[in-house]
Amino acid sequence: MKINKNFSVINYFIEREKEIKPKFSFKGKTKKNFLDWKRSFKRKLIELLGEWPKPVPLRPRIIEKIEKKVIFGKK
């Protein structure tokens, strides 16, 4: 009996990739299939991202200004 020993990390990941079937891969053919998939994907993505921070007003302040011959930077 011959045992195939392959110690290549690249080959290992290539073989693993063949076995993995992503839960949210799109397999539909119609626009309705796509819209249904998009809705469920978006719902799961928002669930995984967690709560969004509350919006804040944009009031930038310049706290430092550096001037060079070619580069200008503001902080």
C-alpha positions, 0 to 999 in steps of 0.5 A, a space after each residue: 500500500 502506497 501512502 501519498 505524503 504531500 507536505 506542500 502548504 500550497 497544495 494543502 490549501 488548494 485541496 481545502 478550497 475545493 472542499 469548502 462551499 461558502 454559505 453565501 455564494 450566489 448560485 441563482 440565475 434570475 434577478 429575483 434569485 439575486 435580490 433574494 440572495 442580496 437581502 439575506 446576505 445583507 441581513 447577515 453582514 449587518 448582524 456580523 458587523 454589529 451595532 453602528 456608531 451614531 452619526 456625529 457632525 463634521 467639524 474638523 479642526 486643524 491642530 497642526 500644519 506642516 509646510 515643506 517645499 513640495 508637501 503640505 500636511 494638515 493634522 
